Every structure is written in structure tokens, then in C-alpha cells.
Amino acid sequence: MAKILCVLYPDPVTGYPPTYARDEIPTITAYANGQTAPTPKGSLGFKPGELVGSVSGELGLRNYLEKLGHELIVTSDKDGPNSEFEKLLPDAEVVISQPFWPAYLTKERIAKAKKLKLALTAGIGSDHVDLEAAARTHITVAEVTGSNSISVAEHVVMMVLSLVRNYLPSHEIAVRGGWKIADCVARSYDIEGLHFGTIGAGRIGLAVLRRLKPFDLHLHYTQRHRLDPAIEKELSLTFHPDVESLVRAVDIVNLQVPLYPSTEHLFDDKMFARMKRGTYVINCARGKLVERDAVVRALESGHLAGYAGDVWFPEPAPQDHPWRTMPFNGMTPHISGTSLSAQTRYAAGTLEILESYFGGTPIREEYLIVDGGRLAGTGAKSYKLT
């Protein structure tokens, strides 16, 4: 019998389950790159469109795991030496976590987790796991690659429009009974004709570029591996050899790269100074790609026109985190990849990975981050070990 320790975010404050706004969601069978959506052999333990990413939802896994004789423990208490996660970790064979409510598997925690064999991310992004320590101890790290890429891409587009069109302050004026049109439009611009650049044009970054193309922006990108010339021509993309070149040329910067040592605090005071005055920054990748207080300084000085982000560090962010109150921000809790639509896919993918693991069959190559003591699958393309 295996012990599976699953860390999910808390239930709605109004109780579980919520009243759903819709009765159904579209069925997605494949992604734009041809990869099929998750295909577990067994039936889902939930109805698509239900809230399964919170504690009571349990990712729909309980019936499947208990029928096999395994023990599933679900908690949201993940931080600190006295947390439930810390107490239960030494006996866990499988740890399941989400990027939105990450259970940080540091090298110290991994050293305590003598029975741990699989660290599974329900969603995309495994930087909350010390990948080098996982490789060294031959822990398999897997995630549900592709499951919520479009969800995040849509969130980025929403943030671009919200910042540039000054939507959030204008909405607040309406809610408060006002009609201050001049105040609303004093910081409102069209995005048509602006220059938009993404740092990273993988599944999410490329999806953002495709969705912004009809708005007639000038599109730029940079990343380690240049895109196919046909894609560059299709989207009229301008390639930049490095980040510095891109940020000097664009009006909107989108961060879409993984977090590893060389990208931590990539955006600091010096990088912001390279941007033209009035640049907007969108970060739905990872909070530590930017230096926290440098963002605040750039906004307060007026050098940045706005910053919208869906990612913080640590997560959840403390109540006194300065990004909550800095000017011209469009911050959200880490929600972009956990829409009810996305939850259906990443919960199904979690089940598929567990079926492979407990069935002794290979986990899909695109789901692997670390396997056999080394980076593997998507991990080999996305991460670096020091």
C-alpha cells in the first residue's frame, strides 16, 4: 500500500461545492501542437467543470486510489515545520502538488522523504521541486504538460488589455457609482500598433502570440531555440537574440520562461532601466523571475506604466506583500491555470500519470521532468541543472 500526499488549495469560503455558473464545458481532445489531451484508462472521479482543485475536490482521485488499496491524504497545510505536509512527508511515496498552491519540495525536505518515489505536479511547472535533489535521489518528477497552457495564454491576453485600456480602475469607478470619464481614459490606450514581446515562445508564449496577432500589434520574441521560419512568417515575428535586445524594442513585455538559477531575478532595476518609459510587464510564469522591490520602484517612478502578474513568491503571498498595493498593478492570485476547464484536464492527466506509475507502464514522455536520475522529456527541454 502506498501513501499519497496531495496538497491542494483551500475550499471556497462560502463552502463546497459551489454553485456553478455553467452546466457543462467544451470537450478538448487535443492541443494545437498535436498532443492529445489526457487519456486515463479509468473513469474520472468527477464531472468535467466541477471544482476539483481544492481540498474537497481531491482531484477526483479518492475512489481510484482506495480501490487499489492505497491511502490518499489531502491537505492545504503545507508551510512550516509544524505543517501537515511536513509531518506526513516522511511516509509518502507520492506527493501531488499544484503550481497555484505549491508544496515546496526543497532539498532539505527531499532528504527527509526517504520513501518518496514520485513528485507529481497537477498542472504545469515543477520549479517548486528541487530538481537536482530529485535527480540525485532518483525521484521521478512529472507534470501534466499542456493541460492548462491555453488557460494561461488567455489570462495573459486579458491582462494586456486590462492594463493598456486601464480597465480595472475604470471598473472600480463604475462600481463606486462614479462617471469620471476623463479619469478613466487618462491612462487608456489602444493596443493596435504597439510592440509586444514575449520572453519564451513555447506552448504558452506561442499561444499568446497567436491570440494577439488579430489585434495588429508588432510581435517580437526571444528564446534559446528559434522558432520554425514558417511560424515566424505566419505571425510576422521579429526574433531577438537576447532579452536585452527585446526589452529595448517593445511596449509590452511578457515573461514566459521557466524558473531556474539563471533566470531568477532576471528582471531587476538594471533590466527595467533598459525599457522605454511607459512599458507594461506581464508575468504569468513565476514570481521570482523578477526582483520584488524593483517592480515596485519602477512603477512608483513612472518608468513602468503597469505590471500585471498571476505569480508571486512565496505562494500564497503574505498580506503585506508590496505587490498588493503598488500603483498601476493588475495582480491576481495564482489562478490563470486553474480555471474549471483547466482543472478537468490536469486532474485527468494526474490520473493518467498515476495509472502509469502504479501499473508499471511508462509515463508519457511529454509529462516527464526528471526520470532515472536526470532531466527527461519536457524537463530536458525546459530546465537546467546546476
Steps between C-alpha positions, in 0.01 A plus 500: 500500500630844405436824683412784263532849646303755299526875566218712358372851565221558755132472414289808417428717804129457427524122519544202274376426242427841352202582282635472147434772243481252211372146462776374272833581338632426150674169444865548400664193346827644369720810518627727224835318478326167436547360850191318621327617814531268803363151431470307826375146466262519794202727543543844650389535859321824419282671241700728264454858612488423871740657749749220564812709564405582859528274804149354486528441125804272555569510125237226481762243603367339818291217354773400254775491763301336777379224268867412450551495877699823516459778756421852378556793733395846379599819678553870436737537798838502330734761647723487805648226718170431677286476187309186412711469186824505697371243749366259239776534238741233644244223435381619157581303186326750274462875547249690288508877497382791287689807376220717643547367856848347480634260756866598478713186476833647604816294520453494879149361469608251236771378738228421754274330245674161496201321343423761233507365146272732301452878523203584281391851401128530426551766237807650335823603669718296734734768632354458849696172500878508541562315175868439567423337835221298339735377227770414751259286705333349191158649569287523188355848443206529265244764403196518274669683214263695276199462726458867583721677246206661322345597833814697587529646149144633522581654838802679350286649222243612758774670704645676197162652415417576863823695555524688173129591487505593872208266559541423870496861632216582262297207629558613859370847414184344357452273801531795737229694317725737312507621140851646485568446133804726485660314790431166331649590164798700624702174504311310227656411165426271205727198468486517120841599368686439825801269515448185709785270595498162669803360677440133432288378210422145606150363536370799694708776345417391145131469589507859626660620175237321293218656702642850476572488126143609403540815715765628254784539744861465390610168650848420633653204684821357637590153627783247489358311203381710208157417362443344160533762222148414385359604839705820499358584157143404593497731803740765361729444799818690572761280669742646754822322597470598865270649761676838504438553129132413533418720799651806331275453197153430639218669690369187674723227645360154572700261720449137404819317595554234766665590828849364556814655651597697190154658461437581867470879539566541127301821520662737747561877510753479215267304274207731565724799423565358154129523413345808349294713737138382504566130445254244640618168648292181520622209711295180509810281517669515843525773761875466556576588137479859621654671800208588726591851608643597162150460356361734766770759436445493123126557541532769765751692288272483197754312290262205470144586399360183655579153632254211492596169650342174601805364682668596826769378736433345737154366427264577654639852530492665842236767557763774516662406167569834323361379169152508652509878537755627244358744241369395160498129575269230369600221739292188552557202728653211307183412308584515130559128459228371731180600327230234529577406140870456576427302814320238294812445290765509770298276733455252215872521428582438864289185486674391179844543659396306810357221284836472324695512825295241687453290187872481434472653154701797367373847580446708188827654384354850487389470864848417631723762662749280688533126454778249560721754673499760222284755324265326259220574255372856533741556788802453273365772269387744768733482801868498586677332787787692658 
